[in-house]
Amino acid sequence: MLNTYSYPEFEYQQSAEQASGELKRHPVVIIGAGPIGLTAALECAAQGIPVVVLDDNNTVSIGSRAVCYAKRPLEIWDRLGVAAPMVEKGISWKIGKVFFKEKLAYQFDLLPEEGHKMPAMINLQQYYLEEYMVTECERQELIDLRWKHKLLSLSQTDDVATLVVETPDGVFNMEAQWVIACDGANSDTRKMLDGEFSGQFFQDRFLIADVVMKNDFPTERWFWFDPVFHKNQSALLHKQSDDVWRIDFQLGWEADPEEAKKPENVIPLLKQMLGEDCEFELEWVSVYQFACRRMDKFRYGRVLFAGDAAHQVSPFGARGANTGVQDIDNLGWKLKLNLEGKAPAELLESYSEERVFAADDNLMNSTRSTDFITPKSKSSRIFRDAVLQLAEQHEFARPLVNSGRLSTPTPYINSTLNTADEDHFSGSMTPGTNCADAPIKIQDKDSWLLSELGGDFKLLVINNESAHSVEQGGIHANVVRLGEHFDDSLGLVKQRYDGEQGAVYLIRPDQHIAARWRHFDEAKIKVAIAKASCQH
Ligand SMILES: O=C(O)CCc1cccc(O)c1
């Protein structure tokens, strides 16, 4: 198979603590240097937390695996300073087309409005994504990336976790105040803690092929139900960078995975789709059976589970890695406040509550898509095909077409960290929701609202002169005021935050709205900060 990518080999180094035999206690240890573990490392560093990352391997993801990265994870990576190379190298897209047999049944636009820094979605091979993050981690003094470090066992008391780690130099122990387990779907950490992981496996198999070819298909997501080139099954096409295309073929439950991925079986499938004359080479092939499952809770004492280690969905909708990045967005600031003694461990419990809620939303969407793509009964199949046929002509049937609803953030609508509205607001920026971006100007220079929010608590103030920074239990919420700190060049901040009549938003460090009022009231803001950080 052709390789468009040269895999880096990261250097193993014996740590000072292993060399000296001295038992060291770290604030945070991360297990796994995949996309979620690396994001966690960058998040901890951004929060000022020194962090050690252990990975049993010494390179990036073999094969592309994840493909699509949505706007919200890109905004998070932008806050962490790594989005620019991803967006530059990746293929931005927002249009999806769904075909039934040879006809267009339905088309969607992921981001119909202007005024967002990040694109609706990019496609990028996972190895590039990881490489960019490793490069950034290596630049950060607070991050200690340790390759060829395998976690052998983990035990914990109320105060500390003890990790037994194996390296090419032998076995040693280390301690951590908090452990973030990002070691993927087959998480050893989860097994070590007897973590409960339940859900369903779908009785279907999909062939996933990365194919190198020159082609001028538009940069859109194309999904086919029952196409002429792959009768009674479905197929998906995505463009990645370096002329690599991701093609997924539904195979059915009876398919033999080993046989299906042999080039002599893959190439004819591709030729039926692309035409006999199309020149292509295979870069990576795999066969998957999809599962939708999650752990019962994402906090086990001092260990916090994130990404595929905590929850797993089918690829349709691109909700896997995208959700994992949002786990970390939720977790980083909570760890920081706890480590600084400004919030109790209960705040980490809210990590589990909020992200389990988001995982359930993703699982529901993923299960619905998979049920539509692989109908479980004859009558479901008849219904599915009728929807697809009607959708070609009739508007009402289009929302029922489900080839994967692409990843969007789940608002924490019922979170105990929110303060309920007491004033009337319209629009979507309700407590628990992630902040919408908007173009702004700072001293006549173009910028973005999200660049001014996040990292720590902020007060976004619109049409209010009296609001000032507030401190509660060692937590500071500084003012970001329209007219003083930025200009609303296109009026989109006022519009998106319903600010015409004045507004004061309390924004969490993960750029989610904790509370909002029409007027500034210091006492109410203090109570809301205490609520958002579980201070009692
Ligand atoms: O377009 C989608 O719904 C997801 C595309 C995708 C994501 C991850 C793996 C894969 O083979 C396809």
The ligand as an ORCA input file, in Angstrom:
! r2SCAN-3c Opt
* xyz 0 1
  O     -19.413     11.677      7.618
  C     -19.585     11.082      8.673
  O     -20.707     10.919      9.160
  C     -18.419     10.518      9.429
  C     -17.262     10.163      8.593
  C     -16.316      9.190      9.206
  C     -15.748      9.417     10.446
  C     -14.851      8.482     10.972
  C     -14.520      7.349     10.262
  C     -15.103      7.163      9.026
  O     -14.737      6.075      8.333
  C     -15.981      8.070      8.493
*
